[in-house]
Amino acid sequence: MNPSTPINDQPVLDPAFQPAAQARRQWAALAAASGQPVPVQLALEQSDGSVIRHRLQVLPEGHPEAAQNLRHLEREVKFLLWSRGGFRLHVDGPARLVEALQQHYRTSELGRFDANIMGHRIYERPFEVVQAAAADLPAERMMTRPLGRHLEGCRIGFDLGASDVKCAAVIDGEPVFSEEFPWHPVPEKDPQYHFDFIQHVLQQAAAKLPRVDAIGGSSAGVYVNNRVKVASLFRAVPAELFESRVKDLFLEIQRAWKGIPMDVVNDGEVTALAGSMSLNKNAVLGIALGSSEAVGFVTPAGTITNWLNELAFAPVDYRADAPADEWSGDRGCGVQYFSQQGVGRLLRPAGIEVEAGMPLPEKLKHVQALMAQGDARAAAIYQTIGVYLGHTVAHYADFYALENVLILGRVTSGEGGAIILNEAQRILDACYPEVARAVRFHTPSERD
């Protein structure tokens, strides 16, 4: 779609924002108006046999806007890859379009990045796009499992953030220890630093318990069977050390604790699960706005899935010159809108000057301090994020069966958090009334 396509509401500090929810709806209307919309069916296959099915329509060849078919299809696939995950994509669609998509993942820098992460890093097999007839597409198959909801006995929980490790110890659900431990994992090249620090934190919590029955951990990234597949906390670790030490880091920690039960999962999943437990509701999408954007999902049945839910790397802004993610280089992805990075990016448009080289957590603290003083420039940052959020929750609702959206994280702390939620609700009410009727926002504290 054209980046100048008008939208129903614009963020005050980023008027060029083109929300994915609006772009997808406009595209669907354009395809329908063509009189000959071309159906495309997708089946995304995972290594455990799970299959995710998805449908969309593109424009017929000869339509004046048909050149945009690949861009629209690629953005849909990108969202599916980072929200669900998969190593093989079956496509029932026009041969030329499928060939162009295959070429994207073989030759373009952004396509090769996604193919490498999904194939080599996560599923440990080549990523491929294959053309298939509709009758040959694999049937949808969804794997879910219960996780957590156990409070009995003596348990330790920890969360690895980019600036601190949060840790708690409970006895039959009652907290006896809860602390934050500052650390600096991102520049550390030696995995031993990570191992030693996590061990130190766990030992501090264990000292408050008569015994340890189980340990649960969370962190941003992709974790499969307690193995680290992708995680920004270890970005400085050389590739060979990542393979030899980081991938099985938590299995090594579990061995150090004599093999007691341990689960380590994406922090978004823990956010959603904790929200589901505290709200006593299911169909929960948890969104944590912190050093990155962490997302998790609890199904309407109260289970979690094997989906990646790495929406920090999924597109939410369809303009061609949207802000670029520093890791993948892709533009318009969630991390630049729902994290400390998003706050830092909006300082200049807001007219707020800070010292050169100020770390992102300090930039956030500065904005929060200004907000506490009633500074209109800081309020404009939160208003902008709120507009982003409203449009994006509508986009997420196109891919998730949502009834509850749990919002938390340091970006939402203080008075600015209320502005974010008020703006998000306003956008839903004005632009997506069907979503507004179905979805409710919730904001428990990080400590809860």
C-alpha positions, 0 to 999 in steps of 0.5 A: 500500500502507498505510505501516504494512505490516510489513517483514521488517527495519527500519533502526535509525534509520528504522523507518518505512522501507517498502522498494519491494522489499517493497511490490511483492512484497506488492502482487503477492501481493494482486493474485494473492489477488484471484482476478482480477488485471488485467494492465497492459502498458507500452511506454516509447518513446525518441527513437532508436526504443528501446522498453522493455516492462514488465508488472504487475498491478493490482487489479480494480475493486470490490476494497477496496484498488483505490484504490491502483492509481494509486499503485502504477502511478505508482511503477512508471512513475516507476522506469521513467522515471528508470531507462530514460528516455522521452518517450512511454508506451503503456499497455494497461490499464483506461481509468479508470486510464490516464486518471488516470495521464494526469491525474497528468502533466498537473496534479500538481506531481510529475507535471509535473516528471517530464513536463518533465524527460523531455519538454522537457529530455531528449528535447526533445519533449512527454511523453505517456501514450497508451492502446493495445491490447495488439496495438498496443504497440510491440515491445521494442527495446534499443540498446546500444553498447561504451564505453571499455575502451581504454587504449592511447596518451595519454589523460585521464579526469576526473570532475566531482563536487560538491566536487572534480574528479578527473583522471588521465592515462595512457600505455598504461594506466599512470597518470602523473598523478592528482589531485583539484581542489577546486571549488564549481560548484553556486552558480556562475551563470556557465557560464564558471566551469565551462568555465575550471575544467575546461579548467584541470584538463585542461591540468594533466593534458595537461602530463604527456603527450607528446600527448593522444589522447582524453579521457573525462569523467563527471559526475552527470546526463543526457548524450546525445551529449556534450550536457548534458540534466540536471545538478545541477552547473549548477542555479544557471545561469539557464535561458537560459544553460543553453540557450545555453552549458551544453547544448553545454559539452563540445562547446565544450571538445572544439573547444578541444582541436582536436576530438580524440575525447571522450566525456562520460557519466553517472558511474554508467556510468563506475563500472560500466564501470570495475568491469566492467574491473577485475573482468573481469565483466559484468552489473554495476550500479555504485552510487556513494554520494557527493554524490548517488547515481550508478548505471550498468549494464554488460549481461551482454554487456559493453555499456552502454545508452542508459538514464538510470540516474538512480536518485537520483530513482527511488523506493525507499521507498513510505511516504507521508511519506518524506523529500523530494528537494529538487529534484523534491519527490518522496518516498522517492527514492534520493538521500535514502538513498544519498548525503551527503544521506542521512548528513546526514538521519540525524544527528539520529535518531542523536543527533549534533549539528553546527554549524548550516549545516555543509556535507554533506561536512563532516558526512560527515567528522564521522561518519567521524571518530566512526566511527574512534573507535568511536562507536556513533551513527556505526555506527548511521548506517552500519547504517541505510544498509546496511539501506536498501541491502540492500532496494534492491538487491533492488528494483533486481534486479527491473529489472536483470539483475544478477550484480555490484553495485559499491559505492563513493563517499565515503559508503562510505569508512572503517570505515563502508563495511564495516558498510554492506556487511555489513548489506546482505548480511544483508538479502539473505540474510534477506529475498531469498535468491533475490537473495543467491544471484545477486548479489555485492557488490564494493568497489574504491577510488575511486582504482582 
